[in-house]
């Protein structure tokens, strides 16, 4: 039981760098879209 939980936690921790790397371009795209939307509505 404990071994399974520790193994699952290890897999989650191992996936974090890839998740962050994938989320960064998305965040940049959203930021650019928000800037564009602000310019489009005259903010």
mmCIF file as gemmi writes it, N, C-alpha and C atoms, coordinates in Angstrom:
data_model
loop_
_atom_site.group_PDB
_atom_site.id
_atom_site.type_symbol
_atom_site.label_atom_id
_atom_site.label_alt_id
_atom_site.label_comp_id
_atom_site.label_asym_id
_atom_site.label_entity_id
_atom_site.label_seq_id
_atom_site.pdbx_PDB_ins_code
_atom_site.Cartn_x
_atom_site.Cartn_y
_atom_site.Cartn_z
_atom_site.occupancy
_atom_site.B_iso_or_equiv
_atom_site.pdbx_formal_charge
_atom_site.auth_seq_id
_atom_site.auth_asym_id
_atom_site.pdbx_PDB_model_num
ATOM 1 N N . UNK Axp A 1 ? 0.833 -1.194 0 1 0 ? 1 A 1
ATOM 2 C CA . UNK Axp A 1 ? 0 0 0 1 0 ? 1 A 1
ATOM 3 C C . UNK Axp A 1 ? 0.874 1.253 0 1 0 ? 1 A 1
ATOM 4 N N . UNK Axp A 2 ? 1.796 1.342 0.949 1 0 ? 2 A 1
ATOM 5 C CA . UNK Axp A 2 ? 2.668 2.508 1.02 1 0 ? 2 A 1
ATOM 6 C C . UNK Axp A 2 ? 3.571 2.564 -0.206 1 0 ? 2 A 1
ATOM 7 N N . UNK Axp A 3 ? 4.046 1.412 -0.655 1 0 ? 3 A 1
ATOM 8 C CA . UNK Axp A 3 ? 4.921 1.369 -1.825 1 0 ? 3 A 1
ATOM 9 C C . UNK Axp A 3 ? 4.193 1.892 -3.056 1 0 ? 3 A 1
ATOM 10 N N . UNK Axp A 4 ? 2.949 1.528 -3.218 1 0 ? 4 A 1
ATOM 11 C CA . UNK Axp A 4 ? 2.169 1.989 -4.369 1 0 ? 4 A 1
ATOM 12 C C . UNK Axp A 4 ? 1.981 3.505 -4.317 1 0 ? 4 A 1
ATOM 13 N N . UNK Axp A 5 ? 1.718 4.043 -3.141 1 0 ? 5 A 1
ATOM 14 C CA . UNK Axp A 5 ? 1.546 5.495 -3.01 1 0 ? 5 A 1
ATOM 15 C C . UNK Axp A 5 ? 2.843 6.234 -3.291 1 0 ? 5 A 1
ATOM 16 N N . UNK Axp A 6 ? 3.951 5.694 -2.795 1 0 ? 6 A 1
ATOM 17 C CA . UNK Axp A 6 ? 5.246 6.32 -3.042 1 0 ? 6 A 1
ATOM 18 C C . UNK Axp A 6 ? 5.623 6.245 -4.521 1 0 ? 6 A 1
ATOM 19 N N . UNK Axp A 7 ? 5.304 5.146 -5.151 1 0 ? 7 A 1
ATOM 20 C CA . UNK Axp A 7 ? 5.571 5.009 -6.583 1 0 ? 7 A 1
ATOM 21 C C . UNK Axp A 7 ? 4.732 6.003 -7.38 1 0 ? 7 A 1
ATOM 22 N N . UNK Axp A 8 ? 3.473 6.163 -7.013 1 0 ? 8 A 1
ATOM 23 C CA . UNK Axp A 8 ? 2.607 7.116 -7.691 1 0 ? 8 A 1
ATOM 24 C C . UNK Axp A 8 ? 3.11 8.538 -7.488 1 0 ? 8 A 1
ATOM 25 N N . UNK Axp A 9 ? 3.533 8.854 -6.28 1 0 ? 9 A 1
ATOM 26 C CA . UNK Axp A 9 ? 4.066 10.189 -5.993 1 0 ? 9 A 1
ATOM 27 C C . UNK Axp A 9 ? 5.335 10.441 -6.787 1 0 ? 9 A 1
ATOM 28 N N . UNK Axp A 10 ? 6.168 9.428 -6.911 1 0 ? 10 A 1
ATOM 29 C CA . UNK Axp A 10 ? 7.404 9.552 -7.684 1 0 ? 10 A 1
ATOM 30 C C . UNK Axp A 10 ? 7.092 9.834 -9.151 1 0 ? 10 A 1
ATOM 31 N N . UNK Axp A 11 ? 6.083 9.181 -9.693 1 0 ? 11 A 1
ATOM 32 C CA . UNK Axp A 11 ? 5.701 9.405 -11.091 1 0 ? 11 A 1
ATOM 33 C C . UNK Axp A 11 ? 5.181 10.827 -11.288 1 0 ? 11 A 1
ATOM 34 N N . UNK Axp A 12 ? 4.416 11.318 -10.339 1 0 ? 12 A 1
ATOM 35 C CA . UNK Axp A 12 ? 3.899 12.685 -10.421 1 0 ? 12 A 1
ATOM 36 C C . UNK Axp A 12 ? 5.053 13.681 -10.396 1 0 ? 12 A 1
ATOM 37 N N . UNK Axp A 13 ? 5.983 13.487 -9.471 1 0 ? 13 A 1
ATOM 38 C CA . UNK Axp A 13 ? 7.125 14.39 -9.365 1 0 ? 13 A 1
ATOM 39 C C . UNK Axp A 13 ? 8 14.332 -10.606 1 0 ? 13 A 1
ATOM 40 N N . UNK Axp A 14 ? 8.138 13.168 -11.2 1 0 ? 14 A 1
ATOM 41 C CA . UNK Axp A 14 ? 8.942 13.03 -12.416 1 0 ? 14 A 1
ATOM 42 C C . UNK Axp A 14 ? 8.291 13.733 -13.604 1 0 ? 14 A 1
ATOM 43 N N . UNK Axp A 15 ? 6.962 13.85 -13.602 1 0 ? 15 A 1
ATOM 44 C CA . UNK Axp A 15 ? 6.249 14.469 -14.718 1 0 ? 15 A 1
ATOM 45 C C . UNK Axp A 15 ? 6.201 15.991 -14.62 1 0 ? 15 A 1
ATOM 46 N N . UNK Axp A 16 ? 6.527 16.559 -13.472 1 0 ? 16 A 1
ATOM 47 C CA . UNK Axp A 16 ? 6.404 18.009 -13.276 1 0 ? 16 A 1
ATOM 48 C C . UNK Axp A 16 ? 7.243 18.815 -14.273 1 0 ? 16 A 1
ATOM 49 N N . UNK Axp A 17 ? 8.527 18.507 -14.491 1 0 ? 17 A 1
ATOM 50 C CA . UNK Axp A 17 ? 9.3 19.321 -15.435 1 0 ? 17 A 1
ATOM 51 C C . UNK Axp A 17 ? 8.698 19.353 -16.846 1 0 ? 17 A 1
ATOM 52 N N . UNK Axp A 18 ? 8.214 18.214 -17.313 1 0 ? 18 A 1
ATOM 53 C CA . UNK Axp A 18 ? 7.607 18.168 -18.643 1 0 ? 18 A 1
ATOM 54 C C . UNK Axp A 18 ? 6.316 18.976 -18.676 1 0 ? 18 A 1
ATOM 55 N N . UNK Axp A 19 ? 5.554 18.921 -17.593 1 0 ? 19 A 1
ATOM 56 C CA . UNK Axp A 19 ? 4.301 19.669 -17.526 1 0 ? 19 A 1
ATOM 57 C C . UNK Axp A 19 ? 4.571 21.169 -17.541 1 0 ? 19 A 1
ATOM 58 N N . UNK Axp A 20 ? 5.548 21.603 -16.782 1 0 ? 20 A 1
ATOM 59 C CA . UNK Axp A 20 ? 5.9 23.028 -16.745 1 0 ? 20 A 1
ATOM 60 C C . UNK Axp A 20 ? 6.413 23.468 -18.106 1 0 ? 20 A 1
ATOM 61 N N . UNK Axp A 21 ? 7.254 22.654 -18.728 1 0 ? 21 A 1
ATOM 62 C CA . UNK Axp A 21 ? 7.792 22.993 -20.041 1 0 ? 21 A 1
ATOM 63 C C . UNK Axp A 21 ? 6.678 23.114 -21.08 1 0 ? 21 A 1
ATOM 64 N N . UNK Axp A 22 ? 5.661 22.291 -20.972 1 0 ? 22 A 1
ATOM 65 C CA . UNK Axp A 22 ? 4.548 22.353 -21.911 1 0 ? 22 A 1
ATOM 66 C C . UNK Axp A 22 ? 3.633 23.537 -21.611 1 0 ? 22 A 1
ATOM 67 N N . UNK Axp A 23 ? 3.51 23.913 -20.352 1 0 ? 23 A 1
ATOM 68 C CA . UNK Axp A 23 ? 2.602 24.991 -19.971 1 0 ? 23 A 1
ATOM 69 C C . UNK Axp A 23 ? 3.181 26.371 -20.275 1 0 ? 23 A 1
ATOM 70 N N . UNK Axp A 24 ? 4.496 26.497 -20.306 1 0 ? 24 A 1
ATOM 71 C CA . UNK Axp A 24 ? 5.118 27.805 -20.52 1 0 ? 24 A 1
ATOM 72 C C . UNK Axp A 24 ? 4.706 28.431 -21.85 1 0 ? 24 A 1
ATOM 73 N N . UNK Axp A 25 ? 4.798 27.733 -22.983 1 0 ? 25 A 1
ATOM 74 C CA . UNK Axp A 25 ? 4.363 28.352 -24.241 1 0 ? 25 A 1
ATOM 75 C C . UNK Axp A 25 ? 2.882 28.718 -24.247 1 0 ? 25 A 1
ATOM 76 N N . UNK Axp A 26 ? 2.078 27.911 -23.579 1 0 ? 26 A 1
ATOM 77 C CA . UNK Axp A 26 ? 0.645 28.212 -23.501 1 0 ? 26 A 1
ATOM 78 C C . UNK Axp A 26 ? 0.428 29.509 -22.726 1 0 ? 26 A 1
ATOM 79 N N . UNK Axp A 27 ? 1.147 29.665 -21.619 1 0 ? 27 A 1
ATOM 80 C CA . UNK Axp A 27 ? 1.045 30.886 -20.825 1 0 ? 27 A 1
ATOM 81 C C . UNK Axp A 27 ? 1.485 32.106 -21.604 1 0 ? 27 A 1
ATOM 82 N N . UNK Axp A 28 ? 2.554 31.962 -22.377 1 0 ? 28 A 1
ATOM 83 C CA . UNK Axp A 28 ? 3.022 33.074 -23.201 1 0 ? 28 A 1
ATOM 84 C C . UNK Axp A 28 ? 1.99 33.433 -24.261 1 0 ? 28 A 1
ATOM 85 N N . UNK Axp A 29 ? 1.381 32.432 -24.851 1 0 ? 29 A 1
ATOM 86 C CA . UNK Axp A 29 ? 0.347 32.669 -25.864 1 0 ? 29 A 1
ATOM 87 C C . UNK Axp A 29 ? -0.86 33.374 -25.26 1 0 ? 29 A 1
ATOM 88 N N . UNK Axp A 30 ? -1.281 32.936 -24.078 1 0 ? 30 A 1
ATOM 89 C CA . UNK Axp A 30 ? -2.419 33.582 -23.402 1 0 ? 30 A 1
ATOM 90 C C . UNK Axp A 30 ? -2.067 35.024 -23.061 1 0 ? 30 A 1
ATOM 91 N N . UNK Axp A 31 ? -0.844 35.255 -22.595 1 0 ? 31 A 1
ATOM 92 C CA . UNK Axp A 31 ? -0.418 36.617 -22.282 1 0 ? 31 A 1
ATOM 93 C C . UNK Axp A 31 ? -0.451 37.508 -23.503 1 0 ? 31 A 1
ATOM 94 N N . UNK Axp A 32 ? 0.026 37.009 -24.615 1 0 ? 32 A 1
ATOM 95 C CA . UNK Axp A 32 ? -0.001 37.793 -25.859 1 0 ? 32 A 1
ATOM 96 C C . UNK Axp A 32 ? -1.431 38.061 -26.302 1 0 ? 32 A 1
ATOM 97 N N . UNK Axp A 33 ? -2.289 37.071 -26.151 1 0 ? 33 A 1
ATOM 98 C CA . UNK Axp A 33 ? -3.693 37.248 -26.534 1 0 ? 33 A 1
ATOM 99 C C . UNK Axp A 33 ? -4.35 38.314 -25.665 1 0 ? 33 A 1
ATOM 100 N N . UNK Axp A 34 ? -4.037 38.323 -24.376 1 0 ? 34 A 1
ATOM 101 C CA . UNK Axp A 34 ? -4.626 39.321 -23.485 1 0 ? 34 A 1
ATOM 102 C C . UNK Axp A 34 ? -4.139 40.721 -23.857 1 0 ? 34 A 1
ATOM 103 N N . UNK Axp A 35 ? -2.853 40.838 -24.214 1 0 ? 35 A 1
ATOM 104 C CA . UNK Axp A 35 ? -2.326 42.139 -24.637 1 0 ? 35 A 1
ATOM 105 C C . UNK Axp A 35 ? -3.018 42.571 -25.913 1 0 ? 35 A 1
ATOM 106 N N . UNK Axp A 36 ? -3.165 41.65 -26.863 1 0 ? 36 A 1
ATOM 107 C CA . UNK Axp A 36 ? -3.826 41.977 -28.12 1 0 ? 36 A 1
ATOM 108 C C . UNK Axp A 36 ? -5.276 42.392 -27.893 1 0 ? 36 A 1
ATOM 109 N N . UNK Axp A 37 ? -5.965 41.649 -27.019 1 0 ? 37 A 1
ATOM 110 C CA . UNK Axp A 37 ? -7.366 41.988 -26.72 1 0 ? 37 A 1
ATOM 111 C C . UNK Axp A 37 ? -7.456 43.366 -26.071 1 0 ? 37 A 1
ATOM 112 N N . UNK Axp A 38 ? -6.519 43.669 -25.21 1 0 ? 38 A 1
ATOM 113 C CA . UNK Axp A 38 ? -6.511 44.987 -24.564 1 0 ? 38 A 1
ATOM 114 C C . UNK Axp A 38 ? -6.311 46.084 -25.577 1 0 ? 38 A 1
ATOM 115 N N . UNK Axp A 39 ? -5.429 45.885 -26.543 1 0 ? 39 A 1
ATOM 116 C CA . UNK Axp A 39 ? -5.21 46.878 -27.598 1 0 ? 39 A 1
ATOM 117 C C . UNK Axp A 39 ? -6.414 46.974 -28.512 1 0 ? 39 A 1
ATOM 118 N N . UNK Axp A 40 ? -7.079 45.836 -28.769 1 0 ? 40 A 1
ATOM 119 C CA . UNK Axp A 40 ? -8.217 45.821 -29.674 1 0 ? 40 A 1
ATOM 120 C C . UNK Axp A 40 ? -9.409 46.572 -29.1 1 0 ? 40 A 1
ATOM 121 N N . UNK Axp A 41 ? -9.547 46.582 -27.783 1 0 ? 41 A 1
ATOM 122 C CA . UNK Axp A 41 ? -10.701 47.274 -27.184 1 0 ? 41 A 1
ATOM 123 C C . UNK Axp A 41 ? -10.307 48.65 -26.644 1 0 ? 41 A 1
ATOM 124 N N . UNK Axp A 42 ? -9.071 49.065 -26.899 1 0 ? 42 A 1
ATOM 125 C CA . UNK Axp A 42 ? -8.647 50.394 -26.52 1 0 ? 42 A 1
ATOM 126 C C . UNK Axp A 42 ? -8.236 50.558 -25.07 1 0 ? 42 A 1
ATOM 127 N N . UNK Axp A 43 ? -7.761 49.501 -24.453 1 0 ? 43 A 1
ATOM 128 C CA . UNK Axp A 43 ? -7.346 49.59 -23.044 1 0 ? 43 A 1
ATOM 129 C C . UNK Axp A 43 ? -5.994 50.225 -22.926 1 0 ? 43 A 1
